[in-house]
Amino acid sequence: MCMPSEQVVPERVGAILSRLIACLPAERPVALHEPEITSGDRKAVDACLASGWISSAGPQIARLEEALCEVTGLPHALATVNGTSALHLALLGGGIGPDDEVLAPALTFVGTVNPIRFQGAWPHFVDCEDSTLGVDPDRLSTYLDQIADLRPEGCFNRLTGRRIVALIVVHVLGIPARMPQLQAIARRWKLLLIEDAAEALGSRLDGRHVGHWGDLTILSFNGNKIISAGGGGALLCQDEALAQRARHLGTTAKQPHAWAFEHDQVGYNYRMPNLNAALGLSQLARLSEYLDAKVRLHRHYNAAVADLPDVRLHQPPADRQSNHWLTLLRVPPELRDPLLAAAHAEQLQLRPFWTPMHRLPMYRDCPRDALPVTEALFESGLCLPSSPRLAP
Ligand SMILES: *Cc1c(COP(=O)(O)O)cnc(C)c1O
């Protein structure tokens, strides 16, 4: 017999929720993603406090930058106050200015897009793909053929008349986007390529850490990322001149001198404090441990929901290595909000995707492609609690 769907929804939600509860520890609340603070972290922070070097100079900053170069295989790193400031420096260093357009995914955290407006430039939203959750290179290529002209001075949007100068790609939830294809598009259209790897420390593609395809790459060490410095971020790149320009602009554009304060342009105070670097460095030493834990947690969830008819766990494509920052459950749209409500009543912090950027009031009128995959992912995606400590 066929029942009206309103009566069926609570049962379907209950079936999913009981599987999730069975996966998780009994203590409540269960956060979406929380940092783990060890006694080693406390010692590192205490030692930094005892040294007196707590602010924007100190040895831990350079050590963290070196360690990030080692982990990523990239030659230059600059530690910043957060991921957003790193992205702002990437745009500054890349010369993006007023009335430029920057291609960016609509499915991302707002921190990807705000720095474009800091520069007086305009975000131009493009769609993502269902498999990697990142910018869809096939769709982007078709779209640029439709709306853009390649002139000697660069790429121009035929509809707005503005120059399109850059493409920001996000490794969503830690899954590497299709970088070789996206890099080829950026080269063909003369676009600066920026990788927003805020969620993707430890993620790899074709044997390399993410960040090797972009001209510039950013990381975040916010409290909910895979490792945290209490706050903080980093800008990474291959090109030495670009790295120096970004470092200069992020250090109040101060010219090096033993005592004189000479600044040659308007600069920013974006350097990470040594106190945060001490914590970040201590946490970074546990990255591989966390990567292992997150694979185990992903498998654990997968086994728990595998036979449920309504849901499936999102699997990163097998040809790339995600850090599994957040595990994503795909649910029928009509179950998303009821499941969120039921989970929050149990103090389990499930979370939907970010409201897509083109739906936010300040970005509503920005140029964009059709965004069907972004909309579908927003309607059907739920991020599950993914702290490393939850791994079996
Ligand atoms: C966290 C995040 C940022 C910003 O990082 P903050 O350190 O919070 O400024 C940018 N982009 C994405 C995709 C993020 O997840």
The ligand as a Gaussian input file, in Angstrom:
#p B3LYP/6-31G(d) Opt

LIG

0 1
 C       38.031000      28.015000       5.458000
 C       37.984000      28.432000       4.049000
 C       38.503000      29.667000       3.600000
 C       38.957000      30.779000       4.491000
 O       39.803000      30.479000       5.474000
 P       39.823000      31.343000       6.843000
 O       41.096000      30.873000       7.469000
 O       38.602000      30.981000       7.614000
 O       39.885000      32.790000       6.466000
 C       38.508000      29.925000       2.239000
 N       38.025000      29.047000       1.359000
 C       37.493000      27.875000       1.738000
 C       37.003000      26.944000       0.695000
 C       37.437000      27.531000       3.096000
 O       36.881000      26.371000       3.461000

